[in-house]
Amino acid sequence: MPAISFEYLFLFSALFRLFLILYGEWQDAHMEVRYTDIDYFVFSDAAALMASGRSPYERSTYRYSPLIAFLLMPNSFLHHSWGKFLFSTADLLVGLLIHKILKLRGVSKKLCTYSTMVWLFNPFTFTIGTRGNCEPIVCSIILWIILCLMNDNPLQAAFWYGLVVHMRIYPIIYALPIILLLDPLHFPPGEKPTLATWGWRRSKSSSLDSISSKITDSQYIWNFFKRLFTWRRVMFGIISGSTFFILTGLSYYFYGWEFLHEALLYHLTRTDPRHNFSIYFYHIYLHYEHKFSMLEKLVSFLPQLTVQLVLIFRFAYDLPFCFFLQTLAFVAFNKVITAQYFVWFFCLLPLILPWSNMKLKWKGLACILFWIGAQTHWLMWGYLLEFRGKNAFLQLWIASLVFLAANTVVIMNAIRSHVYCPLFRQLEQPNSSKRMKDE
């Protein structure tokens, strides 16, 4: 297969996104069904309120950080499509960061390009920014955090991590794997840690097995707590926590309880009766008039929490893979699932493809078809309910169960086909050679 220039692909993807933004303007003006995402109108209205000196939370259903509205203020005085160009630029930045991360990890140029194409030419991703959704900004910050950690810049990573958690609460799930990654065994005194490159892979199977055993062994957890308060871990916690609380405190100072409720607390106690991909929607719909206690609302997080902890303590050292599994599992078990959430793990998918043994012709294609088929099956019942007025709530709930099964199959096959490769090479412990001789 002839080599494809990444530069030409990137330029084409940028022009393609420009075309979609312009086409969206035409469709909005001439067709009944709008191209622009409904959330973009929410962002724009909130930005207009902020530009006039009022609270963005006067716009109903605006449940984001004030920073999003601040970034879209030029919509009011420059052009109403400013935000789409901003989000699409962040979308392209995600592609650049994916390519940079893979290149640093020693992936071949050809494979770097093909892996990045999975993001740049994915229909889920190239429409999200051009339709006016803010998720590409969050995705770009998360990838930048990974890049900062790879370059041994935990202080900058901490700042951006505090910022992104303030903007969107879900990246809080990445805190523990980052802390685990900042293990002293990865950092030589006065030197940068050594990245475990793509070619290293199975050639170091014995080292991989020893690291894997540490992650799954109870002794590893005990050692983690003994080495918890290292310079990198403490500074990461202080800077990220300070950034989050300063931004949150300023937002509370300007917008009060409305900000805390809409941007933070609402997502923790959300009970949304509207149909969505989540298996929880039907139970919430049937019992919506019943006032759920705080305990009942938080119990639904237990499956998420359990799965998260298992994945973190097994794969934390292989950070991009851990992030991918965490995000996919978090979305699959969430109380509310919409299509825009898929972008959260799609930006991490290209980072794990070079380490996957899954063949696209067989198991890979079956996983893709099952996942898309389960989603299409759900959309069929959603269409009958929403547009045809059919009483299809039970069928829609069954379709949600099938979609959860599809996500579970994807997670299991991703784990089985993945070649475990930690982000950093582990330093030799002083007694490791002696222990091997004794054994």
N, C-alpha and C positions, 0 to 999 in steps of 0.2 A: 504494500500500500504506500503510495507516495506521501512524503512528509508534507504536513500542513503548517504554514507559517502562523504562529500565534499572533503576530502583529496584524496580519491581514484579517484573521478571524475576529480579533478584538475590534478592529475598525468596522468590519461588517456588522458586528453585533451592536456597536454604538449607533451606526446609521439605521439599523433595523429598529432600535428603540426610539430613535427620533421619528421615524416613519409612523410607529404605533401611536406616539403622542399626538402627531398631526392628524392621523386617521381618527383617533379618539375625539378630537375636536369636531371633526366632520360628522361622526356618528351621533354625538350628543346633540348636534344641531338639526339633524335630518331624520333620525330614527327614534322610534318610541322607546326602545330598550337602550339605555345609556351604556357607553363603554366605561365611563368613569365610575370608580368604586364609590359606594355611598359614604364610606369613611372619609373620603377626600373632601366631601362637602362639609362633614363634621369638622375636619381639621381647618378648612378654610373659614368657616363661620367662627370657630374659636380664635383663629388668628386675627380675624377682623375685629372681634371684641377686644382682644389684647391690644391691638393697634390703636383702638379708641380709648384705651385706659381702663377698660372694664375686665371682669374676670372671664377667662375662657370657659369656666364651668357654668356660666349662664347658658351655654349651648348644651341642651340635653344630649345625653349619651356620649359626651366628651369625657373619656375616662383614661386619659393619658397624662404624662408629665407636661407642665407648662412649656418645657423646652421644645416640644413638637410644635406647639402653636407659635412659639417665638421664631422658630426656623421658617415658618410659613407666612410670617407677616408680610413679606414682599408680594404675596398674592393680592394684597389689598391696594398696593400703589404701583407695582411693577407690571405683573401679568398674572392672571388667575391660574396659569399653568406652571408657575414658578415651582411649586411643590413637586409636580411630576418630573420636571427636569432634575430637581434636587434628589429625589428618590431614585431616579434612573441612573444618575451619576454614582450614587452609593451602590446601586446594583452592579454597575461596571467595576467599581472599586472592589467588590467582593470577588469578581473574576480575577482581577490583578493579584489580590492577596492569596487566593487559592493557588495561583501559578507560582507565586513567590514562596509560599510555604512548602509546596511539593519540590520545588527546585532546591531549597535549602536542605530538604531531607534526602537529597541525592537521587530523586526520581529522574528517569531519562527524559530528555527534551520532548520526544514524541509522546510519551505517556503523560507528561505534564499537560501537553496541549489537549489530548483527548479527554483527560479527566476534567480540565477546566471547561471544556465544551458542554459537559453534563450540567453545569450551571448556566453558562451563557446562552444556551439554546434549549433550555428546558421551558416548555410552555407555562408551567406553574410560576417560574421565576421571571421570565422576561415580560410577563403581563402584570405582575404584582406592582412594580414600580411605575410603569406607564399608565396604569389605572389609578395611581395615586395612593398607594398604601405605604406606610412608613417602615415596614419590616426590613427592607434592605439596609437602612441605617443601623439597625440593631445587629444584623448579621455581619456587617462590615466591622463594627466595633468588636464583636466576639472574635472574629478572625484576626484582628489587629492584636488582641490580647494574647492569642496563641503565638503570634509572631514575636511579640515582646518577650514572652517566656522563653521561646527558642533562642533569642539573642541575649539571654541572661539580663533582662531589664525588668525585674519584678516590680520596681517602684512605678514605672510608667504603666505596666500592666495593671497594677493595683488602682491607679487613678481611673483608667478607662473602665475597669470592672465596677468600681463604685458608681461611675456615671451611667453605665448601661443597666445596672440593677435599678437605679433611680428611674430611668426611662421606661423600662419594661421589667416587671418584677420576676419573670420566669428565669432569667439567668442566675438567680440565687442558687439554683441546683448545681452550678459549676464550682461553688466555693470550696467544698470538701475535696474534690479531685485536684484542684489547684494547690491546696495546702498539702495534700499527700505528695504531689509532684515535687514540691520544694523540699525534698528530702536531702539532708546533708550528704548522703551517699552519692548524689549526682554532681556535687560541686567541689572540684579540687580547690585547695586553699590558694587564693589569689589568681585563679584561672576561670575561664568560661567552661561550662559543662560541655561535654562532647555529645553531639547529636548522633543518634543511632540511625544511620542512613538506610535507604531502601535496599541497597545491595547487601547490607549486613544480614538481614532477614534470618533465614534458617541456618546460615553458615555458623551461627553462634547458638545452636540449639541448647547446648548445655547451660550457657549463661541465661538464655531465655527461661529455661526450666527452673533455674535457681531463683530468678526474679519472680516468676509466676508463683513458686511455692511460698515466697515471702509474702506475697499479696494475699494468698489464701490461708496462710498459717496464723494461728492465734498469737504466736510469738511476735509476728510482724506488727500486729495491732499494739501489743505491749511496747515494742520498741518505738512505734510511732508516738505514743504518749510520752515516752521518756525523752524523745527528741523534738517534742512539739514546739517548744519555745526557742526556735533558732532565729537568727537575725532576719533572714528572708521571710520567714513565716510571720514573725511579729510585725515587721514593717509592712508586709502586704496587708495584714489585717488592719493596722492602724490607718494606712493611707486609703484603702478602699472603704473602710467604715467611715472615716472622716469625710471623704468625698460624698458618700451617700447621705450622711446626716446633714452636712452643710447644705447640699442642694435641696434635700427634703425640708430642712428648717427654713430656708429662704422661701421655698414655695408655700410653706405653711404661713410664714410671716405675711406674704402678699395675698394669699387666697384662703387662708384659714381652714376650717373644718371641711369645706367643700372639696378642697384638694385632697385631704387625707382620705375622705370617704370614697371619692370617685376614682382616684388614681391608685390607691393602695388597698384600703380595707374592703372595697367592693369586690376585688378579685379573690380575696381570701374567703369571703362568705357568700359568694355569688350563687344564687338559685335562679337559673334562667329556664322558664318553662317552654321556650321556643324549641322547635325541633332542630337538632344538630347531630353531628356524627357520634356524639358521646352516648354510651350505654346508660348514663344517668338521667338523660333528658326525660324519659318516659315516667320514671318514678317521680321526678320533680313535677312533671305535668299533672300527674294524678293526685299529688298531694300539695299542690301549690297553695291552696287556701289554708293548709295547716302551717302554722308558724314553726319553722325548724329552729331548734335550740342551737346555740353556738357549738355545742358538743356534736350534735348531729351533722352540722355543716362541715366540721373538721374531720369527722370519721371517714368521709369519702377520700381524704388525702392518704389514708393508711396504705391502700394498695400502691399508690404512687411512691410513698416513702419507702416501703419495703423493697420494691423493685429497684429504686434509686440506690439504696445502700448496698444491695447485692452487686449491682453493676459497678459502683464506685470502688468498692474494696477488691473487686476482681480485675478491673481494667484501668485504674487511675493512672498508672505509669504510661500507658499507651493513650495519651491524653486526647488526641483528635477522635480516636475510635470510641473512647469513653464518653466524650461529649455527644457524639452521634447517637450512641445507644441510649444515653440518658434522655436526650431530647425526644427521640422517637417514642420511648416508653412513657415519658411525661405527657406527650400529646395523646398517645393511645389511651391512657388511663385518666385523662383530665375530665372534669365535670362538664366542660364546654369545649367542643372541637369545631373549628371552621377551617375552610380550605387555606386561609392565609397562614395558619399555624404550620402547614407543611413546609413552608419556606424555612422555618427554623432549623429543620434537619437536612433540607436539601442543600443548604450552604456548606454543610459538613460532609455530605456524601462524597464529593470529589476527593476529599482528604484521605479517605480510607480505601478508595478503589484500587490503587496500586498494590495494596497488601491483601487483596481478596483473591482467593482461588476459585471463586464462583464463575462458572462459564455462562456467558450470556445466552448461548444456544440452548442450554438445558435448564439447569436449576435457576439461573438468573432470570431467564425469560419467564419461567413458571412463576417466580415470585412477583415479577412486575405485572404479569397478566392477572394474577390472583388479587394483588393490591388494587389495580385499576378496576378489575371486574367487581370487586366488593364495593368500591366507591361508586361505580356506575349503577350497581344494583340499588344502593342507598338512594342515589339521585332519582332513579325511576319512581320509587315510592314517595320521595320528597316532592316530585313534580305532581303526582296524583293528589297529594294532600294539599299542596300550596296553590296549584293552578286549576285543578279539577274539583276541588272540594270533597274528595273521597275521604271517608273515615279510615285512614291507613296508619294510625298511630302504632298499633301492635305490629304490623308488618314492617314499619319503619324501625321499630325497636329491634326486631329480629335482624334487620339489615345492619343495624349498629353492632349487634353481636358478631355478625359475620365479618364486619370491617375490623373489629377488635381482634378476631381470630387471624385475619390477614396481616395485621400489624405484628401480632405475636409470631407468626410464621416468618415474617421478614426479619425480625430480631433474632430468632433462633438460627436461621440460615446464615445471617450476617456473622454471627459468632462462630458457627461451625466452619465457615469458609475463610475466616480471617486469619492471617499469619501474624501472630502476636509480635509486635515490635515496639518497645518502649521509646518514648521520645528522646530520652537521654540514656547514655551508657552508664552503667553503675560502676562506681569506684570499687577496686578490690579491697575487701576488708582485711585488716592485718592478719587475722587468724584463718583466713579462708584457705590458703594454700596448705597450712599445717593440718587443718581439718580434713582436707581432701586426701592428704597422705595417710592420715590415721584411718580414714575409711577404706 
